[in-house]
Structures are given as structure tokens and as C-alpha cells.
Amino acid sequence: MQKTARTAALTAALTMALMPLSVHAARDQAVAFPSTYQPLPSQPVLITGATVLDGAGARLDNADVLMVDGRIAGVGVGLQAPADAQRIDGSGKWVTPGIIDVHSHLGVYPSPGVQAHSDGNEMTNPVTAHVWAEHSVWPQDPGFAAALAGGVTSLQILPGSANLVGGRSVTLKNVPATTMQAMKFPGAPYGVKMACGENPKRVYGGKGGPATRMGNMAGHRAAFIDAAEYVRKNSADGKRGEANAPKRDLKLETLGGVLEGEIIAHIHCYRADEMNNMLDLAEEFGFRIGTFHHGVEAYKLADRLAEENVCAALWADWWGFKMEAYDGIQENIALVDRPENSCAIVHSDSDEGIQRLNQEAAKVIANARRAGIEIAPERAMTWLSGNAARSLGIAEQTGTLAEGKMADVVIWNGTPFSSYALAEQVFIDGARVYDRADRRLQPVSDFSLGQEASR
């Protein structure tokens, strides 16, 4: 397909994405399991004299960050703070936005990793768009607190990748809570987890298919054909409410939300040829892919990803653990991170890796340098916050240190891109929720309380 044709198709998809939501979908999503998240009480905070990476690609030396009423009130030099503000000396410290992990299974595959906790893959049908990851999230997973100590303030919880369509994802604020809804990021759009490649055909090859990559594609196309018909019949000018209107279908409701631009498509895909196929699938059905995940061959397709404004959430150096991961390179993220319009992201897909995403980004910097590519810390920070927020549809609320945004902030003991980097203090909506020097501000899961005596 020529560039002009792809551009026209993308424009059509974006136009559809910007159309008003169908009455049916808007009504259903407005009342289903709403967020009950409430920011913790906070006082004004002024951090002074720090090295600030704003998450949008800028670095400010010897700068201040002011947080008031849970929001960023200013970033600059010589800021004035309210009289009751807590003042933190940032000399020698680095300040960044909170890290956002766009690919996590915390809560749906919690610790301890036993079969009773295996709630991330609904392996009952190749298309399980009707399931929602949030209904498996266990807020007591000790992994949330461990991630917070690594500077992670928000994260997307996804179903696993066994199915062609694994179900809806949910974006959470990383705060201790009793219920999932008390963690649910207010106003964040839903995502849907899709997968191509080896996983679906491995899981379903002996269960009636799909057993091949062509079977995978046929399964995706069939699902969206059904969804397109469902959307048509439930549209505002269709037959909704009449006797021949279709019964509400949770599977098609989710896929219809993708077609209508309400739900962001997140696709587990490794090989460049398959990412290309999925981009063509999106053009066929008029929807937009938000992010490819894992994408060890994304560097081969970097131009098209940038052209079509598709994010790539990638590992720093995981490769070779199965055939579709064989052709990975350690410069992948650096090559995807083009000067214009690209959206490279470092993700974890790991309850351990999420604790040190800053060091994963540091690996990319080092590997790129060996290849003759210099990446400044302020650029690398976009992979962990600004671009990640863009991937999840929450960039207007968080991800960068900009006036009016949520005060999700991390104070580091030095450059975050060091083996010795430690997140010393973490703020979420302006409230200090983690302090490495204060045990009272080191959250412990209720599930872990009985283990305290052995520490």
C-alpha cells in the first residue's frame, strides 16, 4: 500500500475516533464499575535547586518544582510558595514525573505466584473481549508497593496474551487500596489487549484453532466484522430499542468501542511483518492502533510507526526466548525513537522489572551509545512518563511536569539512569506516598503484614 493510501486510511480512522460515542456505549460505560479514587490529603510542597527532567524532553538545572492542591503549580527557577508549603532541598537530587508502566500484570498475576492467583488469561475462547482485567485485580498484591518504591505512580493492567483478544485493560493509580475501583485512574479510557503471533496458535492449535498465523488474522477479521455489524445496529440512527435490535453483547461492545475510538487497541506483537499486518487490519476496519507491545522487531518498521502515530512499548534487551523474539536488537528503542512524531516507551511485563524501569531505560542509553547514538537523559525520560501517558490516553492529566497536571512526582538521589539510582520520595497527586527514609511511608500489603517479624 502506498504512503498516500495509508495516510488517507489513517485520516478516516482518526475521524471515526473523534466522532461522538454511540448512545449505547456511552450509557453502558458511564455506569459500569466507576472509579472511586480520591487523592490523599496534601499540603503545598516546594522542591528547590534540583535537576528537573519534565518528561516532555526538557531538562532544567538548579530548578524548582511547586505542588499545590495536588497539582503542578510551577516548574522553574526561584519559584514562590505559599507560607504553609513544605520545603525540600533538592540540591544534588533529580526530579521527574512519576514513572508509568503501560504493560503490567500486577494484581492479575500477583505474588505469591501460585495457580490460585493465575487470573490474567481467560483461555476459554480465542476471542474473550468480554472479560475485563480489573475484575481480576487483587489490590493486596505486594508488587504494587515494590513498584511504588521504584517510582511507578500509574500503570496499565492488561490481560495476558493467550488469546487473539484477551479483554479490556484498566489504568490504575499506584496507591494502597482495598478495592480496584479506589485505584482506578479517573477518566482514563479503557484499552483492549490483542495478540498476534505464537501465543494464540500455541494455546488454541489443539483446541480447534487458530493453529497458524493466517488463522490468527482470520480470527481477528471475523471478530471485527461481527463488531462492525453490532455497532451499525446499535448506532443512534440504527435499530437500537426496536424489536429487532441485538441483545447486549459484552464481547462485541468492547470491540465496537475499539471501532468507535472509545477503547485503545494495545497489541502484543513481536515481528515486523505481523505488526504491518495488524496496521493493515486496522485500516480495513477503520480503527486506530494505540500501541504495539514487546515489538522486538519494531526497529524494522519505525518509519511507519512514526508516520501513523503508533506507540511502541518495548523491552530494553529481552530477545531470543522464542522464535518470534529471535531478531531483537539492543538498540531497538533508540531506533524507534525518531526525532519527530515517534512514541517509544520502556515497559516491564514483569513484577520484577517494574521495580527498576529507570535502569532498563539506562540500558538503552548505554547500548545506543555503543552504536554511536547519544541519547540525553531528558529524552530518555519521555520513554518512562510522557510517551507512556500518551499511550494510555492520560497525557492531559499526567506524565509531564506541566502546570495544572497531576502532581505525580519522584525525587531521586541522583540521575535516575544509574545503577545506584534510588527513588527517595514519591508523590501522587501531591501527597507523599513513599519515603525511603521513613518506614511509615513505605506501604506494606495487608497480605504481607504477617511476614513483618521475619524481616
DOSE-987785 format. One record per residue (C-alpha): residue number from 1; x, y, z; residue in three letters. Coordinates in Angstrom, 2 decimals, decimal comma. Example, Ala and Ser with C-alpha at 12.3 -4.5 7.8 and 13.67 -1.06 7.14 Angstrom:
! residues 2
- k;east;north;up;r
- 1;12,30;-4,50;7,80;ALA $
- 2;13,67;-1,06;7,14;SER $
***
This chain:
! residues 455
- k;east;north;up;r
- 1;0,00;0,00;0,00;MET $
- 2;1,36;3,43;-0,93;GLN $
- 3;2,01;6,12;1,67;LYS $
- 4;-0,85;8,30;0,40;THR $
- 5;-3,34;5,47;0,71;ALA $
- 6;-2,17;4,66;4,22;ARG $
- 7;-2,43;8,31;5,20;THR $
- 8;-5,98;8,54;3,82;ALA $
- 9;-6,98;5,41;5,71;ALA $
- 10;-5,44;6,75;8,91;LEU $
- 11;-7,27;10,04;8,49;THR $
- 12;-10,53;8,15;8,12;ALA $
- 13;-9,77;6,12;11,25;ALA $
- 14;-8,92;9,24;13,23;LEU $
- 15;-12,10;10,93;12,03;THR $
- 16;-14,08;7,96;13,28;MET $
- 17;-12,19;8,07;16,57;ALA $
- 18;-13,24;11,69;17,06;LEU $
- 19;-16,92;11,07;16,36;MET $
- 20;-19,31;11,24;19,33;PRO $
- 21;-19,74;7,99;21,24;LEU $
- 22;-22,78;5,92;20,44;SER $
- 23;-25,58;6,41;22,92;VAL $
- 24;-25,48;2,71;23,76;HIS $
- 25;-21,76;2,53;24,53;ALA $
- 26;-21,64;5,86;26,35;ALA $
- 27;-24,53;4,84;28,60;ARG $
- 28;-23,05;1,45;29,46;ASP $
- 29;-19,52;2,67;30,15;GLN $
- 30;-20,73;5,62;32,23;ALA $
- 31;-22,16;3,38;34,94;VAL $
- 32;-20,01;0,24;34,85;ALA $
- 33;-17,60;-0,05;37,79;PHE $
- 34;-16,74;3,65;38,03;PRO $
- 35;-13,58;4,92;39,68;SER $
- 36;-13,92;5,83;43,33;THR $
- 37;-10,33;7,12;43,54;TYR $
- 38;-9,85;10,12;45,81;GLN $
- 39;-6,47;11,87;46,13;PRO $
- 40;-4,94;11,73;49,56;LEU $
- 41;-4,80;14,99;51,54;PRO $
- 42;-1,71;17,03;50,74;SER $
- 43;-0,03;20,28;51,66;GLN $
- 44;1,83;22,56;49,26;PRO $
- 45;5,36;21,29;48,52;VAL $
- 46;8,28;23,24;47,05;LEU $
- 47;11,32;21,29;45,84;ILE $
- 48;14,25;23,65;45,28;THR $
- 49;17,55;23,57;43,43;GLY $
- 50;17,17;20,18;41,72;ALA $
- 51;17,93;18,86;38,26;THR $
- 52;14,48;18,52;36,70;VAL $
- 53;13,52;16,27;33,78;LEU $
- 54;9,99;17,28;32,80;ASP $
- 55;9,03;14,11;30,89;GLY $
- 56;8,38;16,10;27,72;ALA $
- 57;12,03;16,25;26,65;GLY $
- 58;13,32;19,23;28,63;ALA $
- 59;15,95;19,48;31,36;ARG $
- 60;16,18;22,32;33,86;LEU $
- 61;19,23;22,65;36,10;ASP $
- 62;19,06;24,14;39,61;ASN $
- 63;15,29;24,37;39,22;ALA $
- 64;12,24;24,26;41,48;ASP $
- 65;9,01;22,27;41,36;VAL $
- 66;5,93;23,53;43,19;LEU $
- 67;2,94;21,33;44,03;MET $
- 68;-0,29;22,89;45,31;VAL $
- 69;-3,68;21,23;45,82;ASP $
- 70;-2,46;18,02;44,22;GLY $
- 71;-1,37;19,72;41,01;ARG $
- 72;1,84;21,03;39,50;ILE $
- 73;1,72;24,75;40,20;ALA $
- 74;5,05;25,66;38,65;GLY $
- 75;8,39;24,44;37,31;VAL $
- 76;11,25;26,92;37,04;GLY $
- 77;13,83;28,91;38,93;VAL $
- 78;13,12;30,99;42,04;GLY $
- 79;9,51;29,92;42,48;LEU $
- 80;7,48;31,46;45,29;GLN $
- 81;5,50;29,08;47,50;ALA $
- 82;2,62;29,55;49,96;PRO $
- 83;3,65;30,21;53,54;ALA $
- 84;2,49;26,76;54,68;ASP $
- 85;4,45;24,89;51,99;ALA $
- 86;6,79;22,08;52,90;GLN $
- 87;10,22;22,93;51,51;ARG $
- 88;12,52;20,17;50,28;ILE $
- 89;16,14;20,91;49,43;ASP $
- 90;16,72;19,35;46,01;GLY $
- 91;20,45;20,05;45,87;SER $
- 92;22,15;17,09;44,22;GLY $
- 93;18,75;15,46;43,59;LYS $
- 94;16,92;14,83;40,33;TRP $
- 95;13,17;15,32;39,99;VAL $
- 96;11,00;13,61;37,38;THR $
- 97;7,37;12,80;36,72;PRO $
- 98;6,17;9,53;38,17;GLY $
- 99;7,04;6,52;36,03;ILE $
- 100;4,12;4,99;34,13;ILE $
- 101;4,25;1,32;33,16;ASP $
- 102;1,98;0,65;30,20;VAL $
- 103;2,34;-3,14;30,39;HIS $
- 104;1,86;-4,77;33,77;SER $
- 105;0,09;-7,82;35,12;HIS $
- 106;0,30;-6,84;38,78;LEU $
- 107;-2,88;-7,79;40,57;GLY $
- 108;-3,96;-10,30;37,91;VAL $
- 109;-0,82;-12,41;38,34;TYR $
- 110;0,03;-11,31;41,88;PRO $
- 111;2,61;-12,57;44,34;SER $
- 112;2,94;-15,25;45,51;PRO $
- 113;2,88;-16,77;42,04;GLY $
- 114;0,63;-19,74;42,64;VAL $
- 115;-2,08;-21,25;40,45;GLN $
- 116;-4,80;-19,84;42,70;ALA $
- 117;-3,56;-16,36;41,72;HIS $
- 118;-3,46;-17,03;37,97;SER $
- 119;-6,21;-14,69;36,79;ASP $
- 120;-4,75;-12,99;33,71;GLY $
- 121;-5,67;-15,28;30,82;ASN $
- 122;-9,26;-16,36;30,13;GLU $
- 123;-8,22;-19,28;27,88;MET $
- 124;-11,72;-20,43;27,01;THR $
- 125;-12,02;-18,93;23,52;ASN $
- 126;-9,64;-17,19;21,09;PRO $
- 127;-11,74;-14,01;21,44;VAL $
- 128;-12,61;-13,07;25,02;THR $
- 129;-13,20;-9,36;24,55;ALA $
- 130;-15,98;-9,59;27,13;HIS $
- 131;-13,65;-10,01;30,12;VAL $
- 132;-12,15;-7,03;31,97;TRP $
- 133;-8,77;-7,27;33,68;ALA $
- 134;-9,99;-5,03;36,51;GLU $
- 135;-12,24;-7,82;37,74;HIS $
- 136;-9,15;-9,93;38,43;SER $
- 137;-7,06;-7,19;40,07;VAL $
- 138;-6,11;-8,03;43,66;TRP $
- 139;-5,18;-4,74;45,36;PRO $
- 140;-3,23;-6,59;48,06;GLN $
- 141;-0,57;-7,75;45,57;ASP $
- 142;2,74;-6,84;47,28;PRO $
- 143;4,06;-5,96;43,82;GLY $
- 144;2,24;-2,61;43,86;PHE $
- 145;4,28;-1,37;46,83;ALA $
- 146;7,51;-2,67;45,31;ALA $
- 147;6,73;-0,79;42,10;ALA $
- 148;6,00;2,37;44,08;LEU $
- 149;9,47;2,16;45,62;ALA $
- 150;10,79;2,20;42,06;GLY $
- 151;8,96;5,43;41,26;GLY $
- 152;5,92;3,95;39,47;VAL $
- 153;2,87;6,14;40,08;THR $
- 154;0,46;4,81;37,41;SER $
- 155;0,25;1,56;35,48;LEU $
- 156;-1,91;-0,26;32,97;GLN $
- 157;-3,02;-3,74;33,96;ILE $
- 158;-3,56;-5,97;30,94;LEU $
- 159;-4,95;-9,46;30,42;PRO $
- 160;-2,40;-11,99;29,21;GLY $
- 161;-1,60;-12,78;25,59;SER $
- 162;-3,02;-16,29;25,15;ALA $
- 163;-5,97;-15,06;23,09;ASN $
- 164;-6,43;-13,09;19,89;LEU $
- 165;-8,43;-10,65;22,01;VAL $
- 166;-7,77;-11,09;25,70;GLY $
- 167;-10,15;-8,46;27,11;GLY $
- 168;-10,15;-4,94;28,48;ARG $
- 169;-7,28;-3,37;30,36;SER $
- 170;-7,51;-0,89;33,20;VAL $
- 171;-5,26;2,01;34,22;THR $
- 172;-4,59;2,41;37,94;LEU $
- 173;-3,07;4,98;40,25;LYS $
- 174;-0,48;3,16;42,35;ASN $
- 175;-1,96;3,84;45,77;VAL $
- 176;-2,74;1,36;48,56;PRO $
- 177;-6,43;0,46;48,46;ALA $
- 178;-8,95;-2,17;49,42;THR $
- 179;-10,78;-2,18;46,11;THR $
- 180;-9,73;-1,94;42,49;MET $
- 181;-12,10;0,97;41,96;GLN $
- 182;-10,29;3,02;44,61;ALA $
- 183;-7,14;2,68;42,45;MET $
- 184;-8,83;3,23;39,09;LYS $
- 185;-7,37;6,24;37,28;PHE $
- 186;-10,24;8,74;36,96;PRO $
- 187;-11,16;9,46;33,38;GLY $
- 188;-8,66;7,06;31,80;ALA $
- 189;-10,03;5,35;28,69;PRO $
- 190;-10,23;1,60;28,54;TYR $
- 191;-7,77;-0,38;26,49;GLY $
- 192;-8,17;-3,78;24,91;VAL $
- 193;-5,45;-6,41;24,79;LYS $
- 194;-4,96;-8,13;21,45;MET $
- 195;-2,27;-10,56;20,37;ALA $
- 196;-0,72;-11,92;17,23;CYS $
- 197;2,00;-14,49;16,65;GLY $
- 198;2,94;-17,61;18,55;GLU $
- 199;0,86;-17,39;21,71;ASN $
- 200;-2,69;-17,75;20,34;PRO $
- 201;-1,74;-20,50;17,91;LYS $
- 202;0,20;-22,36;20,62;ARG $
- 203;-2,76;-22,20;23,04;VAL $
- 204;-5,52;-22,97;20,54;TYR $
- 205;-3,73;-25,13;17,95;GLY $
- 206;-5,03;-28,29;19,61;GLY $
- 207;-8,39;-26,81;20,54;LYS $
- 208;-9,89;-26,16;17,14;GLY $
- 209;-7,77;-23,20;16,14;GLY $
- 210;-6,37;-20,85;15,27;PRO $
- 211;-3,35;-23,03;14,63;ALA $
- 212;-1,47;-20,75;12,23;THR $
- 213;-0,71;-17,08;11,74;ARG $
- 214;-3,20;-16,95;8,88;MET $
- 215;-5,74;-18,40;11,30;GLY $
- 216;-4,91;-15,62;13,75;ASN $
- 217;-5,59;-12,95;11,15;MET $
- 218;-8,80;-14,61;10,02;ALA $
- 219;-9,95;-14,71;13,63;GLY $
- 220;-9,27;-11,01;14,13;HIS $
- 221;-11,08;-10,11;10,92;ARG $
- 222;-14,11;-12,23;11,79;ALA $
- 223;-14,33;-10,63;15,22;ALA $
- 224;-14,29;-7,10;13,79;PHE $
- 225;-16,81;-7,99;11,09;ILE $
- 226;-19,20;-9,01;13,86;ASP $
- 227;-18,35;-5,89;15,85;ALA $
- 228;-18,96;-3,58;12,88;ALA $
- 229;-22,41;-5,09;12,40;GLU $
- 230;-23,15;-4,73;16,11;TYR $
- 231;-22,13;-1,06;16,04;VAL $
- 232;-24,30;-0,42;12,98;ARG $
- 233;-27,35;-1,98;14,58;LYS $
- 234;-26,81;-0,08;17,83;ASN $
- 235;-25,96;3,28;16,33;SER $
- 236;-28,03;6,34;17,14;ALA $
- 237;-29,69;6,18;13,73;ASP $
- 238;-29,98;2,41;13,67;GLY $
- 239;-32,46;-0,03;15,12;LYS $
- 240;-31,49;0,24;18,80;ARG $
- 241;-34,54;-0,02;21,00;GLY $
- 242;-36,68;-1,70;18,37;GLU $
- 243;-37,79;-5,31;18,41;ALA $
- 244;-35,01;-6,41;16,06;ASN $
- 245;-32,21;-4,68;17,99;ALA $
- 246;-29,47;-7,11;19,02;PRO $
- 247;-29,19;-8,27;22,60;LYS $
- 248;-26,43;-6,55;24,52;ARG $
- 249;-23,17;-8,44;23,88;ASP $
- 250;-20,18;-7,67;26,13;LEU $
- 251;-17,70;-9,06;23,63;LYS $
- 252;-18,99;-7,01;20,71;LEU $
- 253;-19,49;-3,99;22,95;GLU $
- 254;-15,75;-3,93;23,65;THR $
- 255;-14,74;-4,50;20,04;LEU $
- 256;-17,30;-1,91;18,97;GLY $
- 257;-15,68;0,52;21,37;GLY $
- 258;-12,40;-0,01;19,52;VAL $
- 259;-14,09;0,72;16,20;LEU $
- 260;-15,71;3,86;17,62;GLU $
- 261;-12,43;5,15;19,05;GLY $
- 262;-13,53;4,82;22,68;GLU $
- 263;-11,20;1,95;23,58;ILE $
- 264;-7,47;1,95;22,80;ILE $
- 265;-6,02;-1,08;20,99;ALA $
- 266;-2,91;-2,48;22,69;HIS $
- 267;-1,39;-5,30;20,63;ILE $
- 268;1,14;-7,92;21,76;HIS $
- 269;3,20;-8,40;18,60;CYS $
- 270;6,87;-9,22;18,05;TYR $
- 271;7,64;-9,43;14,32;ARG $
- 272;7,68;-6,52;11,89;ALA $
- 273;5,65;-8,39;9,28;ASP $
- 274;2,90;-9,10;11,78;GLU $
- 275;2,82;-5,53;13,07;MET $
- 276;2,44;-4,48;9,45;ASN $
- 277;-0,46;-6,92;9,03;ASN $
- 278;-2,16;-5,55;12,13;MET $
- 279;-1,78;-1,98;10,88;LEU $
- 280;-3,44;-3,07;7,65;ASP $
- 281;-6,19;-4,79;9,66;LEU $
- 282;-6,83;-1,51;11,47;ALA $
- 283;-7,09;0,28;8,13;GLU $
- 284;-9,51;-2,35;6,82;GLU $
- 285;-11,90;-1,79;9,72;PHE $
- 286;-11,28;1,91;10,30;GLY $
- 287;-9,81;1,90;13,77;PHE $
- 288;-6,51;3,11;15,17;ARG $
- 289;-3,88;1,06;16,96;ILE $
- 290;-2,63;2,85;20,04;GLY $
- 291;0,44;0,82;20,96;THR $
- 292;2,34;-2,28;19,93;PHE $
- 293;3,79;-4,10;22,93;HIS $
- 294;7,06;-6,07;23,04;HIS $
- 295;7,80;-5,46;19,33;GLY $
- 296;11,37;-6,76;19,26;VAL $
- 297;11,42;-6,02;15,51;GLU $
- 298;9,83;-2,57;15,79;ALA $
- 299;13,08;-1,02;14,55;TYR $
- 300;12,36;-2,51;11,11;LYS $
- 301;9,03;-0,69;11,00;LEU $
- 302;9,99;2,53;12,77;ALA $
- 303;9,12;4,80;9,84;ASP $
- 304;5,57;3,51;9,52;ARG $
- 305;5,01;3,60;13,27;LEU $
- 306;6,04;7,25;13,35;ALA $
- 307;4,05;8,09;10,24;GLU $
- 308;0,88;6,59;11,69;GLU $
- 309;1,46;7,92;15,21;ASN $
- 310;1,56;4,47;16,83;VAL $
- 311;3,41;3,97;20,10;CYS $
- 312;5,82;1,09;20,68;ALA $
- 313;6,21;-0,22;24,24;ALA $
- 314;9,42;-2,22;24,26;LEU $
- 315;11,95;-4,03;26,42;TRP $
- 316;15,48;-2,75;26,74;ALA $
- 317;17,17;-6,03;25,85;ASP $
- 318;14,86;-9,06;26,09;TRP $
- 319;15,12;-11,23;22,98;TRP $
- 320;15,68;-14,76;21,73;GLY $
- 321;13,49;-16,62;24,22;PHE $
- 322;11,23;-17,87;21,40;LYS $
- 323;11,38;-17,81;17,62;MET $
- 324;9,38;-14,62;17,13;GLU $
- 325;11,73;-12,86;19,57;ALA $
- 326;14,86;-14,07;17,80;TYR $
- 327;15,64;-10,97;15,72;ASP $
- 328;15,66;-8,45;18,55;GLY $
- 329;18,46;-5,94;18,97;ILE $
- 330;19,52;-3,87;21,98;GLN $
- 331;19,23;-0,63;20,00;GLU $
- 332;15,54;-1,23;19,27;ASN $
- 333;14,10;1,57;21,40;ILE $
- 334;16,76;4,04;20,28;ALA $
- 335;15,94;3,39;16,62;LEU $
- 336;12,19;3,61;17,15;VAL $
- 337;12,63;6,91;19,00;ASP $
- 338;12,64;9,17;15,94;ARG $
- 339;13,07;12,95;16,27;PRO $
- 340;9,54;13,63;15,01;GLU $
- 341;6,20;12,06;15,88;ASN $
- 342;7,56;8,83;17,40;SER $
- 343;6,39;7,31;20,66;CYS $
- 344;8,97;4,96;22,16;ALA $
- 345;8,25;3,53;25,62;ILE $
- 346;10,11;1,30;28,06;VAL $
- 347;7,72;-1,23;29,60;HIS $
- 348;8,15;-4,08;32,06;SER $
- 349;5,75;-7,03;31,58;ASP $
- 350;7,39;-8,20;34,81;SER $
- 351;6,73;-7,88;38,53;ASP $
- 352;10,48;-7,51;38,99;GLU $
- 353;11,29;-5,29;36,00;GLY $
- 354;8,64;-2,77;37,04;ILE $
- 355;10,76;-2,01;40,11;GLN $
- 356;13,66;-0,67;38,03;ARG $
- 357;12,27;0,71;34,79;LEU $
- 358;14,68;3,63;35,15;ASN $
- 359;17,59;1,19;34,91;GLN $
- 360;16,00;-0,51;31,93;GLU $
- 361;15,99;2,87;30,18;ALA $
- 362;19,62;3,32;31,23;ALA $
- 363;20,50;0,10;29,39;LYS $
- 364;19,03;1,58;26,22;VAL $
- 365;21,12;4,73;26,63;ILE $
- 366;24,27;2,62;27,04;ALA $
- 367;23,52;0,30;24,12;ASN $
- 368;22,70;3,26;21,88;ALA $
- 369;25,96;4,96;22,82;ARG $
- 370;27,91;1,88;21,80;ARG $
- 371;26,17;2,14;18,43;ALA $
- 372;27,10;5,81;18,08;GLY $
- 373;23,71;7,21;19,15;ILE $
- 374;23,75;9,71;22,01;GLU $
- 375;20,55;9,99;24,00;ILE $
- 376;20,22;12,70;26,62;ALA $
- 377;18,58;11,90;29,98;PRO $
- 378;15,75;14,31;29,25;GLU $
- 379;14,94;12,39;26,06;ARG $
- 380;15,08;9,03;27,81;ALA $
- 381;12,66;10,28;30,48;MET $
- 382;9,96;10,61;27,81;THR $
- 383;10,07;6,82;27,42;TRP $
- 384;9,05;6,39;31,06;LEU $
- 385;6,43;9,09;31,51;SER $
- 386;5,35;11,45;28,73;GLY $
- 387;5,09;8,85;25,96;ASN $
- 388;3,61;6,30;28,34;ALA $
- 389;0,86;8,72;29,33;ALA $
- 390;0,18;9,35;25,64;ARG $
- 391;-0,14;5,59;25,05;SER $
- 392;-2,79;5,29;27,77;LEU $
- 393;-4,77;8,38;26,77;GLY $
- 394;-3,97;10,22;30,02;ILE $
- 395;-1,37;12,71;28,76;ALA $
- 396;-3,62;15,68;29,50;GLU $
- 397;-3,64;14,66;33,16;GLN $
- 398;-0,19;13,27;33,97;THR $
- 399;3,14;12,12;32,55;GLY $
- 400;4,90;15,50;32,43;THR $
- 401;5,75;18,20;34,93;LEU $
- 402;3,50;20,87;33,48;ALA $
- 403;1,37;23,39;35,28;GLU $
- 404;-2,10;22,08;36,06;GLY $
- 405;-1,28;18,40;35,71;LYS $
- 406;-1,49;15,84;38,49;MET $
- 407;1,44;16,23;40,87;ALA $
- 408;2,82;12,72;40,29;ASP $
- 409;6,48;13,36;41,13;VAL $
- 410;9,61;11,40;42,07;VAL $
- 411;12,70;12,74;43,85;ILE $
- 412;15,81;10,66;43,03;TRP $
- 413;19,11;10,59;44,90;ASN $
- 414;20,91;11,41;41,62;GLY $
- 415;20,46;10,73;37,94;THR $
- 416;17,70;8,13;37,51;PRO $
- 417;19,77;6,45;34,80;PHE $
- 418;22,33;4,91;37,09;SER $
- 419;22,78;1,51;38,71;SER $
- 420;22,88;3,38;42,01;TYR $
- 421;19,67;5,37;41,46;ALA $
- 422;17,08;5,27;44,22;LEU $
- 423;13,67;6,88;44,36;ALA $
- 424;13,84;8,72;47,68;GLU $
- 425;10,36;10,26;47,74;GLN $
- 426;7,28;9,64;45,61;VAL $
- 427;4,25;11,92;45,40;PHE $
- 428;0,90;11,01;43,85;ILE $
- 429;-1,49;13,92;43,36;ASP $
- 430;0,77;15,96;45,60;GLY $
- 431;0,59;13,55;48,54;ALA $
- 432;3,83;11,96;49,71;ARG $
- 433;3,04;8,24;49,46;VAL $
- 434;6,59;6,87;49,69;TYR $
- 435;9,68;7,98;51,60;ASP $
- 436;12,76;5,79;51,67;ARG $
- 437;13,85;7,41;54,93;ALA $
- 438;10,51;6,99;56,73;ASP $
- 439;9,22;3,49;57,32;ARG $
- 440;5,76;4,88;57,98;ARG $
- 441;5,66;5,90;54,31;LEU $
- 442;6,70;2,55;52,89;GLN $
- 443;3,36;0,85;52,15;PRO $
- 444;3,02;-2,80;53,05;VAL $
- 445;0,25;-5,01;51,67;SER $
- 446;-2,20;-6,44;54,19;ASP $
- 447;-1,21;-9,83;52,77;PHE $
- 448;2,41;-9,20;53,80;SER $
- 449;1,78;-7,94;57,32;LEU $
- 450;2,23;-11,40;58,83;GLY $
- 451;5,72;-11,57;57,33;GLN $
- 452;6,98;-8,47;59,16;GLU $
- 453;8,55;-10,41;62,04;ALA $
- 454;10,85;-12,30;59,67;SER $
- 455;12,30;-9,19;58,03;ARG $
***
